[in-house]
Amino acid sequence: MQSGSALLASLLLLALVLPGQLQAKQYAHATEDEDIHTPERSPMLESRNPGVPASPYDNPAFNLLHLGLEGAQELAAQFKAGGGVSGASDLLHQLQNQVTNVSLTLKLLADSDHQSFRALQEEVDILEGQLSECEREKEQEQSSRHPGPPLAPGSCAHGGLQKVGRPLVLKLNWRGLSYKAGAWGRDSAPRPASFLYWVAPLRSDGRYFDYYWLYRSFGDLVLRKHYEQWKMGYGDGSGNAVYKNFMYFNYYGTRDMAKVDLSSNTLVLRRSLPGATYNNRFSYAGVPWTDLDFAGDEKGLWVLYATEESKGNLVVSRLNDSTLEVEQTWQTSQYKPALSGAFMACGVLYALRSRSTRQEEIFYAYDTTTGQEHHLSVLLDKMLETLHGINYCPWDHKLYVYNDGFLITYDLVFQTLKQKLPSSPIKRPSGAPALSTPTKSPQARRFQYSPGP
């Protein structure tokens, strides 16, 4: 004979199982009858209100389990009311509590699932509305931005920088989140021989440049496939740039400029930059070890740096990309450690400063063609706090920015030649020395951009 405890457990198990089995048979018969007597449902009726989720209580499996629990509760209550089974009062109480807890848990899960689904549906509806609004804004912006034909790749036929588009986050750099400093981009030549993408994160110390990856297409970059990994071993800082399939950077611990052939990862030239400070002297604000910042644009290869003679103010030199000889030099009025970064576009230097952890301002421009400098205010949103490497590509008119380990792009919007530059020239006190030292100092005139090819 079974003991009282075993008998009680068996009865409770039967109470949990049998109602479910009976209900399953009833449900099967009801389904068969429904198939016989109910005409085929219209797909339009089934989808007439897709935004309202089905209740979990309408799920047959949920109903079967719920009925089983109700049967177990009733049987436990009957045993308790009738005095139970001899010697099993403690077990009866324990099992009754377990059945009650399971029933409550099932109800909470069903309610939670129902509420979560509704909340998720509402969130999706909101996001779809925002996406539609963004698409409308983009269409309006593009229609107002390009009243005529779009700007040709590598062209300077415009009136200067007007605005910067929203940041597009492509992916995390291939070394991971700990590698916050670095640079990346495309070839900055106006007519590049190849359309490769390069990514050069620094070591976690934020200084040493030892490896870089090359991708032959945008798809390979996004999917991180078909890449080439090269070991460098002697780079310093995140001022790298690629121009005509050569990478330029600061040679470690010196004021030397280095030139590496990307086809073979061969150091083909190393040349000292006269007067340039190094070893983290006059680097950008929040971006250490950026002593030599290389840049390429429609007008050639440039290097941005500071000297003791300039008292830390930013100096711009145009380089011969074959020999790395300095062809011409300009001095600006901007203290380099007060800037967060800079880039060149169509022979114009654009300098940035940080406004907050989420926004930068392109506030200063220096035209090397006219020797004139201007203040402007072009805002640039950022995903994370620090912009490390900023590289401009003339082919697609984008900025390629390394933002605390993430690869970001920005579309640059330029004015038409008929538009006026939304800025005013910087006024110097009477008798103040010229800020530039080109081969031939141009006469002061209105700040203009010279149309390129």
C-alpha positions as a printed Julia matrix, in Angstrom:
453×3 Matrix{Float64}:
   0.0    0.0     0.0
   1.09   3.51   -0.62
   1.86   5.74    2.35
  -0.31   8.8     2.97
   2.38  11.12    1.61
   2.82   9.12   -1.6
  -0.94   8.85   -2.06
  -1.38  12.56   -1.67
   1.42  13.32   -4.13
  -0.05  10.91   -6.66
  -3.5   12.46   -6.35
  -2.09  15.96   -6.79
  -0.14  14.81   -9.85
  -3.28  13.3   -11.34
  -5.14  16.49  -10.63
  -2.47  18.41  -12.47
  -2.34  16.07  -15.47
  -5.87  14.71  -16.01
  -7.68  18.03  -16.45
  -5.06  19.01  -18.97
  -5.52  15.76  -20.89
  -9.31  16.12  -20.84
  -9.04  19.74  -21.91
  -6.63  18.77  -24.69
  -9.15  16.26  -26.06
 -11.94  18.83  -25.8
  -9.76  21.4   -27.54
  -8.92  18.93  -30.33
 -12.62  18.1   -30.88
 -13.52  21.78  -30.83
 -10.83  22.52  -33.39
 -12.09  19.75  -35.69
 -15.66  21.04  -35.39
 -14.45  24.55  -36.11
 -12.61  23.36  -39.22
 -15.78  21.69  -40.46
 -18.3   24.43  -39.74
 -16.24  27.63  -40.01
 -15.47  29.06  -43.46
 -11.87  29.88  -44.36
 -10.66  33.09  -42.69
  -9.78  36.05  -44.82
  -6.16  37.21  -44.55
  -7.49  40.78  -44.42
  -9.47  39.99  -41.29
  -6.47  38.41  -39.58
  -4.33  41.51  -40.15
  -6.97  44.17  -39.63
  -5.38  45.32  -36.37
  -1.75  44.14  -36.22
  -0.84  46.73  -33.59
  -2.9   44.95  -30.89
  -1.06  41.89  -29.54
  -2.88  38.66  -28.84
  -3.47  37.96  -25.18
  -1.4   35.1   -23.76
  -4.57  33.84  -22.1
  -5.85  32.95  -25.58
  -2.96  30.53  -26.05
  -4.23  26.88  -25.81
  -1.03  25.67  -24.14
  -1.38  28.37  -21.49
  -5.02  27.4   -20.89
  -4.14  23.73  -20.41
  -1.45  24.51  -17.88
  -3.7   26.98  -16.08
  -6.54  24.43  -15.81
  -4.15  21.83  -14.46
  -3.0   24.19  -11.71
  -6.59  25.06  -10.84
  -7.39  21.34  -10.51
  -4.44  20.8    -8.2
  -5.51  23.73   -6.04
  -9.07  22.39   -5.76
  -7.87  18.9    -4.8
  -5.53  20.31   -2.16
  -8.36  22.39   -0.77
 -10.65  19.31   -0.59
  -8.02  17.31    1.29
  -7.55  20.15    3.72
 -11.3   20.59    4.27
 -11.82  16.81    4.79
  -8.99  16.42    7.31
  -6.44  15.32    4.71
  -4.5   12.08    4.82
  -3.1   10.8     8.09
   0.52  11.9     8.69
   0.59  14.1     5.58
  -0.57  17.48    6.88
   2.89  19.02    6.52
   3.33  17.67    3.01
  -0.18  18.84    2.08
   0.61  22.35    3.28
   3.93  22.39    1.42
   2.44  21.14   -1.86
  -0.47  23.54   -1.6
   1.95  26.46   -1.24
   4.02  25.23   -4.2
   0.94  24.95   -6.42
  -0.16  28.45   -5.38
   3.3   29.87   -6.12
   3.47  28.2    -9.53
   0.02  29.52  -10.4
   0.98  33.02   -9.35
   4.25  32.83  -11.28
   2.42  31.7   -14.39
   0.02  34.61  -14.14
   2.83  37.12  -13.62
   4.76  35.75  -16.59
   1.69  35.99  -18.79
   0.95  39.55  -17.65
   4.58  40.56  -18.0
   4.79  39.04  -21.47
   1.62  40.84  -22.51
   2.83  44.19  -21.14
   6.32  43.78  -22.59
   4.9   43.05  -26.0
   2.69  46.13  -25.88
   5.58  48.31  -24.7
   7.82  46.94  -27.45
   5.11  47.54  -30.04
   4.7   51.14  -28.86
   8.48  51.67  -29.03
   8.61  50.27  -32.56
   5.75  52.58  -33.61
   7.63  55.59  -32.17
  10.87  54.61  -33.92
   9.07  54.12  -37.23
   7.57  57.59  -36.86
  10.96  59.1   -36.09
  12.52  57.31  -39.06
   9.85  58.64  -41.38
  10.42  62.15  -40.04
  14.2   61.82  -40.54
  13.65  60.66  -44.11
  11.45  63.69  -44.79
  14.03  66.02  -43.25
  16.8   64.42  -45.31
  14.83  64.84  -48.52
  14.16  68.49  -47.7
  17.81  69.08  -46.78
  19.07  67.46  -49.97
  16.67  69.42  -52.13
  17.76  72.71  -50.51
  21.43  71.72  -50.41
  21.75  70.8   -54.08
  19.67  73.21  -56.15
  22.06  72.42  -59.0
  24.28  69.48  -59.88
  26.18  67.87  -56.96
  29.78  68.82  -56.3
  32.12  66.69  -58.39
  34.68  64.48  -56.62
  37.88  66.39  -55.92
  36.35  69.73  -56.91
  36.83  73.05  -55.1
  34.11  74.84  -57.08
  32.3   76.01  -53.95
  32.22  78.91  -51.5
  33.6   77.22  -48.43
  32.26  75.08  -45.6
  28.63  75.65  -44.7
  27.68  72.83  -42.35
  28.56  69.31  -41.22
  26.12  66.42  -41.41
  25.16  64.07  -38.63
  27.73  61.5   -37.49
  27.5   58.04  -39.02
  28.94  55.36  -36.75
  30.34  52.52  -38.83
  31.86  50.2   -36.24
  34.37  49.77  -33.43
  38.02  49.58  -34.46
  39.39  46.07  -34.97
  41.49  46.08  -31.76
  38.61  46.8   -29.4
  37.21  49.41  -27.03
  40.44  49.81  -25.04
  42.16  51.36  -28.06
  40.59  54.81  -27.87
  43.27  56.73  -29.8
  44.02  56.32  -33.47
  43.12  57.43  -36.98
  41.4   56.06  -40.06
  40.11  57.13  -43.46
  40.53  56.94  -47.21
  43.19  58.23  -49.57
  43.11  62.05  -49.33
  44.27  62.63  -52.9
  41.67  64.33  -55.13
  42.06  61.54  -57.72
  43.2   58.5   -55.7
  44.79  55.6   -57.51
  42.98  53.14  -55.21
  39.91  53.39  -53.03
  41.24  51.53  -50.04
  40.25  52.21  -46.43
  42.84  52.24  -43.66
  42.45  51.9   -39.88
  45.35  52.66  -37.53
  44.53  52.37  -33.81
  47.31  53.28  -31.41
  48.32  51.11  -28.51
  46.27  51.45  -25.36
  48.81  54.01  -24.09
  47.43  56.42  -26.7
  50.83  57.09  -28.31
  52.56  54.2   -30.02
  51.49  53.37  -33.6
  52.45  49.77  -34.33
  49.8   48.12  -36.59
  47.31  49.11  -39.27
  44.75  47.33  -41.45
  43.89  47.96  -45.09
  40.51  47.2   -46.7
  39.93  47.23  -50.46
  36.26  48.21  -50.23
  33.68  49.68  -47.89
  31.91  46.33  -47.66
  35.11  44.63  -46.52
  35.53  47.3   -43.83
  32.01  46.88  -42.49
  32.15  43.08  -42.54
  35.81  43.06  -41.45
  36.95  40.64  -44.13
  39.59  40.52  -46.88
  41.85  42.85  -44.95
  45.63  43.19  -44.86
  47.35  43.62  -41.5
  50.73  45.36  -41.46
  53.13  45.92  -38.59
  54.57  49.41  -38.32
  56.59  49.68  -35.13
  57.82  53.28  -35.18
  54.85  55.66  -35.38
  54.04  58.4   -32.85
  50.55  59.77  -32.24
  47.33  59.88  -34.29
  48.3   62.47  -36.91
  48.41  59.88  -39.72
  47.2   60.62  -43.24
  47.2   58.66  -46.5
  47.94  60.51  -49.75
  48.51  58.87  -53.15
  48.78  55.4   -51.57
  51.47  56.48  -49.08
  50.95  56.86  -45.34
  52.54  59.83  -43.58
  53.09  60.06  -39.84
  55.42  61.3   -37.09
  58.44  59.04  -36.54
  58.51  57.92  -32.89
  60.24  60.26  -30.44
  61.53  62.7   -33.09
  60.43  65.66  -35.21
  60.9   63.48  -38.29
  58.26  62.9   -40.93
  57.9   59.32  -42.18
  56.55  58.07  -45.5
  55.49  54.44  -45.97
  54.48  52.75  -49.22
  51.18  50.97  -48.49
  51.72  48.53  -51.36
  54.65  46.92  -49.55
  54.64  48.46  -46.03
  58.1   49.86  -46.77
  59.54  52.99  -45.16
  60.67  54.91  -48.22
  61.53  58.3   -46.69
  62.28  59.92  -43.34
  62.9   63.66  -43.1
  63.13  66.16  -40.22
  60.57  69.01  -40.04
  62.57  72.15  -39.21
  61.59  73.84  -35.95
  58.73  71.5   -35.12
  58.22  70.64  -31.46
  57.79  66.99  -30.51
  57.45  64.55  -27.57
  53.98  65.9   -26.71
  54.99  69.58  -26.8
  52.03  71.77  -27.89
  49.73  68.9   -28.74
  45.97  69.3   -29.21
  43.73  69.69  -26.16
  42.71  66.24  -24.89
  44.64  64.51  -27.69
  48.23  63.94  -26.54
  51.16  63.02  -28.79
  49.71  64.73  -31.86
  52.81  66.82  -32.52
  52.76  66.41  -36.31
  49.29  66.27  -37.82
  49.33  65.36  -41.52
  46.49  66.27  -43.88
  45.7   65.83  -47.54
  43.2   67.72  -49.71
  42.54  68.96  -53.23
  45.61  71.24  -53.1
  48.22  68.76  -51.85
  49.85  67.31  -48.73
  50.08  69.37  -45.54
  51.5   69.11  -42.03
  50.08  70.98  -39.03
  52.35  71.55  -36.03
  53.75  74.14  -33.6
  57.19  75.65  -33.01
  58.91  77.45  -30.17
  59.18  80.5   -32.43
  55.39  80.53  -32.91
  54.96  80.26  -29.12
  52.79  77.22  -29.58
  50.51  78.71  -32.23
  49.47  76.42  -35.05
  51.73  76.41  -38.11
  50.67  75.12  -41.54
  53.21  73.87  -44.09
  52.6   72.53  -47.56
  54.87  69.62  -48.39
  56.27  68.15  -51.54
  54.71  64.7   -51.28
  57.65  63.1   -53.09
  60.54  64.58  -51.11
  58.78  65.89  -47.96
  60.48  69.24  -48.43
  58.56  72.23  -47.04
  57.33  74.31  -49.97
  55.5   77.07  -48.09
  54.6   77.91  -44.5
  51.87  79.94  -42.81
  51.53  80.88  -39.13
  48.1   81.25  -37.57
  46.93  83.14  -34.5
  45.5   80.02  -32.83
  47.24  78.41  -29.86
  47.51  74.73  -30.8
  46.91  73.28  -27.28
  43.59  75.2   -27.2
  42.35  73.38  -30.3
  40.83  69.91  -30.29
  41.83  69.19  -33.87
  42.12  70.53  -37.43
  41.88  69.49  -41.08
  42.48  70.93  -44.55
  39.95  71.24  -47.39
  40.68  73.05  -50.66
  43.72  74.76  -49.17
  41.77  76.09  -46.2
  42.64  75.15  -42.64
  39.63  74.46  -40.4
  40.22  74.31  -36.63
  37.95  72.77  -34.02
  37.37  73.34  -30.34
  35.28  71.36  -27.87
  32.0   72.89  -26.69
  30.86  69.91  -24.59
  31.25  66.16  -24.34
  28.8   65.78  -27.24
  29.56  68.7   -29.53
  32.48  70.34  -31.32
  32.63  73.66  -33.11
  34.57  74.42  -36.28
  35.25  78.01  -35.26
  38.26  79.13  -37.28
  39.35  79.07  -40.91
  42.6   80.13  -42.57
  42.81  80.39  -46.35
  46.34  79.71  -47.53
  45.48  81.14  -50.96
  44.59  84.6   -49.66
  46.44  84.56  -46.34
  43.23  85.63  -44.58
  41.73  84.06  -41.46
  38.13  84.15  -40.3
  35.98  83.09  -37.4
  32.93  80.95  -38.15
  30.61  78.66  -36.21
  29.85  75.26  -37.71
  28.65  72.74  -35.14
  29.64  69.09  -35.24
  27.9   66.48  -33.09
  30.0   63.65  -31.7
  29.09  60.28  -30.23
  31.84  60.19  -27.59
  33.97  62.87  -25.99
  37.29  62.95  -27.86
  37.99  63.21  -31.59
  41.45  61.75  -32.18
  42.24  61.51  -35.88
  40.37  63.85  -38.29
  40.96  63.19  -42.0
  39.24  64.78  -44.98
  38.65  62.92  -48.25
  38.22  65.16  -51.36
  36.75  62.31  -53.39
  33.55  62.02  -51.35
  33.78  65.28  -49.31
  33.62  63.46  -46.0
  35.44  63.67  -42.71
  36.77  60.39  -41.33
  37.05  60.66  -37.56
  38.37  58.23  -34.95
  36.07  58.91  -31.96
  37.29  57.14  -28.79
  37.77  53.86  -30.65
  34.8   54.13  -33.04
  35.0   54.83  -36.78
  32.8   57.83  -37.65
  32.09  59.71  -40.88
  30.6   63.16  -41.5
  29.3   64.63  -44.73
  30.61  68.14  -45.4
  28.19  70.6   -46.99
  29.77  73.45  -48.96
  28.24  76.7   -50.13
  27.77  77.52  -53.77
  30.09  80.1   -55.26
  27.27  82.67  -55.23
  26.7   82.33  -51.49
  28.55  84.48  -48.99
  30.69  82.92  -46.31
  28.77  83.12  -42.97
  31.69  84.55  -41.05
  33.6   87.79  -40.58
  37.35  88.36  -40.94
  39.48  88.59  -37.83
  40.56  92.15  -37.18
  44.14  92.71  -36.08
  45.35  95.82  -34.29
  46.88  98.49  -36.47
  50.53  97.73  -37.13
  50.24  94.09  -36.04
  52.47  91.69  -38.03
  50.97  89.46  -40.68
  49.93  86.05  -39.46
  51.25  84.19  -42.46
  54.73  83.84  -43.85
  54.24  82.53  -47.39
  56.77  83.0   -50.13
  54.83  86.02  -51.35
  52.6   87.65  -48.74
  49.29  88.4   -50.44
  47.65  91.76  -49.98
  44.77  91.87  -47.51
  41.54  91.24  -49.32
  38.15  89.64  -48.83
  38.27  86.03  -47.66
  37.5   83.93  -50.74
  38.05  80.41  -51.94
  39.74  79.82  -55.23
  37.79  77.35  -57.36
  39.78  74.2   -57.94
  39.67  71.74  -60.74
